Amino acid sequence: MADAIYGGATIEATQNDMARQLQSTMKGYQRQLSHDGVYAVVTLMANDDSQRENPGQEDGEEGTLEKTEQPRKCYIFCPERDRVRLFEELDHKTAAPLIPAFRDYVLASLQKRGNLRQLEVISQKERIDAWTLDLEPDDKNVIEVLEEGLKAGTIQIPGAVPGDPDGFDEVNNVTGYLNTFGVTVADRIRDQFVPIFNPAREPLSDEVLRINDYIMQKAGYSLYDAQLAVAEAVKRQLDRKKTALIIAECGSDKTKIGSTALGALHGLWTAQKKDGRGKSFGVVMYPSHVTQKWAREIGETLPNTHGSMLFLPLQHN
């Protein structure tokens, strides 16, 4: 079904005796695939016009984004009736300078102009709102809304009116700024960059914990909490995107972290207990002076796994 929609097929469904047709746009979606037991779960989200990649590009290939001077259409998805989140997502779509104090005015003005329109959502489980945002070249329509509001006095830039408090009275240096606004800045960063795995709020998966138990039995030590958190995050990222990066200093044990993530993802711990499961093979390309360490650490990390070294001579023409 996901492939059919992604390929541009027309889907027809009947709900409450009402037939609905979904006219798809070929390769016009972001696609995420995950697994829930034996079932595959696919999420397709409509691409903004600015995110459409070069024609002829295959799914999963890297490409450059088209640059156009034409108006563009953006799609916004947010929790139901959450105006704060709607404004934050709108802020991500436009380069026009927006601050929270402008929220109610900007949303109302764009809706009145017809630039921001709410879509009908048909869902059995998710409670979300969907919106379309039409942007003129260089976000001219959003800038016009801001200019009209500033001229009419409906909105004001903090500190622009003489005598009005701007919150910077006690700020004389960077330390003063961080003391005054540090919590607010931290909250904004945390809201905009949501981690794949948050060890303060979520438990480690059973798969990662079992791999760590094996390391303890085989090597005599356990991974640190931070290493386990990275392994859990990498496992989730691999499940979502098939690609992940571990960037850390030498000696951070990236080998065991990556091996733990792979072992947990593919269920090696439970697979070794099942009859009839075929072997799986992985290829690791690494500098020759650390291949022996890699082979040893993989054997210490993953149950029922063996690491071997193969040296290929370089040929010069």
PyMOL commands that set and color helices and strands:
alter all, ss='L'
color gray80, all
select helices_A, chain A and resi 2-6+49-51+83-93+100-113+137-152+174-192+206-219+225-241+254-265+268-271+288-301
alter helices_A, ss='H'
color red, helices_A
select strands_A, chain A and resi 10-15+18-23+29-36+39-46+72-79+116-119+128-135
alter strands_A, ss='S'
color yellow, strands_A
deselect
rebuild
show_as cartoon
